[in-house]
C-alpha cells in the first residue's frame, strides 16, 4: 500500500479536517488504486478516532478486500473486534497480520496479549508481552505482563516486573498504584502504604491510590486517618457507594450513629443493590434497637449478596437473632 506522506503527516498531527479535504480532492482526480486504498485506510482511521466505529470497520474491510496482503487493515479490523469484545476473531485477524508483516510489530503483540488475557490464555498472553518488551519497553506492556503473571499465580515474578518497571518509569503514579493494589491483595500492608503514598506524591489527583490508603487505614483500625482520607475523596466529588459505605462504617465504629446513617443512606441512594451497604445499615439500625429496619436491610442484603456463603453464615444468624424482636414489635 503506497503512502501519501502529506496525508500521513496531517493525520499524525491530528488535523483530521485537513486530511478529509485532501481525501476529497484526491477522490475524483486519482485513478491510482493504491492511492485510493490509502485514502480509504486513512479515512477509516479518522472515523475510528472520531468514535464512528461502524463506518471505520466497513472501510477497513473494504481496504482488506482490495488488498488482502495489507497487515495494517487487519490490525485495525482487530481493534474494532476488540472494542466489541470479540477476542477470538481479533486473535485470528492479528495472527494473519503477523504472518504478513516483515518485522515484529509492538502494537500487534500488545493487542494479541490483551486478547489472550481476556480469553484466559495467560501463558500465550505472557509470551506476547515478553516479545513486545523486546521491541519497546512501555508502561502498558509491563502492566499487562504483571496481570498475566498474577493470573498464573506467579506473584513473585509479577512483583519483580513491577519493580523493574518502576525503575524504568519512576514518575508513573499509575504504576505505583497498580503495584500498591497488588501489595494489598498479598497482605503486604506496609509495602502497600509506602507504594500508594508514593503514587499520591507523584499525582495529587490520584483518587484510586487515595481510596486504597483509606481502606488500608480502616483495616488497621486507624479510624480517624481513614475518615480523613474518605472525606478528602468526598470533597473531591467522588460519588461512590463503597466510599460512603466505608465512611459510614468508620463513624459507626466511633459511635457517631447520625453521621453513620447519613453516609450509609447516601451510599444506598447511589447503589440500592449494594449488599455491603445494606448489611452495614442493618448493623447501625440494630445498634439503635430499630430491629424492624435492621431486619429489612439484612433481608435485602441476603437477596443482593454475591457471596452465598456469606448469606448462609452471617446473615442467617443475624436475621434469626433479630426475628424475635421484630415479632415483639409487631405484636405491640
N, C-alpha and C positions, 0 to 999 in steps of 0.2 A: 504494500500500500504506500503510494507516494505521498509525502507530506507537503502541505502548503505551509511554509515556515512563517509567513506573515500571520496566517490564521492561527497557527500553534502559539505564536508569541502572544497574541492578544488573548487567547484562551487562558494561557498560564497566568496572565496578569489579571484575569477575571473580568475583562472588558467584553462581556457577552453581547451587548448591544452592537458593538463594532464588528464582532465575529458574525452576527446574524446579517449585518449589512454586506460583509464580504461574501458570505454564502449566497445571499440573494443576488449579488452581482455576478457570481460565478455560474449560477444555475442556468440562465438562458444562453450564456455565451460559450460555455465549455462543452466540447464534445469528448473530452478526455474522461473515460470511465473511471480511471484511477483517481482523478481529481474529484469526480462526483462521489466516489466511495469515501474519500477522506472528508469531504464536506458533510456527508451524512453522518460519518463517525463523530465529527466534532459537534454537529447539531445534536446528536444523541447524548453526548457528554454534557452539553449545555442543559438539555432537558432534565437529565439526572440531577445536575447541580441545582436546578430550579425546583426540584421535587416532583417533576412530571414523569413519574416512574413508568407508567404505561406507554406513553409516547416514546420515551427513551428506549424501552425494551423492544418496541416494534422496529425502530430504526436500527438498533444493533443487530436484530435478527435479519433485517434487510441487508446490512453490511456483510453478515456472515454468509447469507445465501449467495451474494455476488462473489464473495471470496472466502471459501471455506478454510483457506490457509492463513487467515488473519487471527493471530492469537489475542490481539487487543480486543477485538469484538467479543471473543469468547469470554475473556476476563470480565468485561463489562456486563455481559449476559449473566455471568455467575454472580456479580454484585446484586443484580436485580433478583435473582433466585434466593440469595442470602437474605435480602430485605423481606422476602415473602416467607422465609423460614423453610424453604425447600432445599435443605442442605445436601441431600443425596444427589439431586440434579446438578447442584452447584459444583459438587466434587467431580462429577462426570465432565462438566464443561472445563473446569480448571485442569484436570488431568489431560484432557485433549489439548488444551492450550500449552501445557508443559511439554508435550511432545513436539509442538510446533516451534517453540522459541529456541533460539540458538544458544543462549546462555541463561543461567539461573536468574529468576526474577524475584525480588524481595516481596512485592505486594501479592504475587501469585501464591507464594509459600505462606505468607501471612494469612491470606483468605482461606487457603487449604487447612491451615491449623485451626482457624475459627470454626470451619465446617466440621472437621473431625472431632473437635472438642464438644460441639453441640450434638454430634452423633454418638458421643461417648466412646469414640475410638481414640482413647487417651494416648496409647503408645504411638499411633500414627501421628497424632497432633504434636506430640513431643518431638518426634523425628522431623516434622515440618518446621517446627520452631528452631531446632538446632541447625538445620540447613539455612534458614533465613538469617540467623545470627551471624553466620559466616559471611553473609553479604552486607548486612547493615545491623549495627547494634543500636536498637531503638527501645524506648521505654515500653511501648505497647507489646513488642515481641517478648521482652523479659517477663511482663505481667502474664502473657499467655502461657509461656513456658512454666512459670511458677504454678499457674492454675492447673495445667496438665499434671504436674508432679504431685500437687496436693490431692487431685482426684485419684491418683495411683498410690496414695498413702506414702509417697516418698517425701516426707516432711523435711527431713534433714537436707535433702538436695534442694528443696524449694527455698529453705532459709538461706542456703548458700547462693542461690540465684538472686534473691533479694539483696543480699549483702554486696554481691558483685555489681548489681545494677545501681545500688546507691553510691558505690564508689565511682561509677561512670556518670551518674546523674545526681550529684549531691544536693542539688537545689530543687529536686522534684518532690513537692508536697504530696502529690498523688501516690507516688511510690512509697513514701514513708507511711501514708495512711493505710495502703493495702498490706504492707508488712506488719504494721501495728495491729490490724484486724486479725492477721494470721497468728500473731503472738497471743492475742486474746483467746482465740479458739484453742490454742495449745496450752493455755493456762499460765503462760509466762507473763504475769501481770506487771512486774517491774519493767521488763523489756518493752512491753506494750505501752506503758505510761511514758517512758522515755522517747520511744519512736513516735507516738502520736503527738507528744508535746513538740517534738522537732518539726512535725508536719504543720502544726499551728504557727510556729515561729516563722516558717517559710511562707505561710499563707494565712493571714488573719481571718479570711472568709471561708476557711475550710470547715464547714459545718459538720461534715461526716466525721472528721477526727474529733471535733469538739463533742459530738454526741457520744462517740466511743469512750472518751475520757469521762464524761458524766456517768455513763453506765458502769465504768470501772470503779469510780468513787462510790457509787451506790452499792456495788458488790462488796467493797471493802468496808462498808458501814461508815463511810466518811460522808454523812448525810448533808452537812452544811455545804461542803465542797460540791457535792452532786447537785444540790438545789441551785447554787450559784451558776453552775455550768448550764443546767437546763433553762434557767431564767435568761441566761445570755442567748441561748438558742431562740427562746420565745420572743425576746426583744428584737431579734434579727428577722422576725416574721416567719419562723418555721411553724407551719401548721401541720403537725404530725400527731396522730393518735397515740403512738408509742411514747413520744416525748411528754405529752400532757399526762398520760397514764403513769409513767415513771415519776414525774414530778409530784403527782397526787399521792403516790405511794410513799415518797420521801416525807411529805407533810404528815401523812398518816403515822409514820414512824416517830415523828416528833409530837404526836397527839394534837396536831392542828387540824381538827376534823372539818371545819368550814372550808379552809383552803384546799384540803384533800378532796372534798366533794366538788368544789368549784372546778378544779383541774380535771377530775375524773369525768364529770358531766360534760366538760368541754371535749374530752377525748371521745366520749360516747357520741357526741354530736358530729364529730369528724368521721368516725367509723363505728356505726351502731352494731357491727357484727364482730368486733374485736373481743374474743373470749378473754384475753388478758385484762382488758379494761372492765368488762362485765364482772369478772372474778374479783378484781380489786374493789369495785363498787360494792359488791356483796360483803367484803371484809369490813369496809367502813360502816355500812348500814348495820351489820351485826354488832359492831363495837358500840354503836349508838342505840342498841336494843330495838332497832327497827327491823324486826325479823321477817315481816312480810316482804319488805323491799329487798332484803338480803336474799330471801328465797327466790324471788322473781329473777333477780340478776344472776344468781348462781345457776338457776334452771336454764336461763338464756345462754350462759357461758357453756353449759353442757351441750346445748344444741349446736353452737357455732365452733366448739373446740375441734381442732385438727388432730390433737394428740389424744387418742381414745383411751390410752392407759391412764392419762391424767383424769379423764372423766370417770373411769371406773374406780379409781382410788380416792383422790382427794375430794372431788366434788360430791360424789355419792355420800361420803362420810359427813360432809358439811350439810348437805341437804337433809340427811337423816337426823342430824343433831338439831337442825333448825325447825323441822316439821312440828314437833310438839308445841313450840312457842307460837307457830303460825296457827295451829288448831285452837290454841288457847285464846289468841287474839280474835279469831273468827267467832268463837263461841261467845266472847264478851260483846 
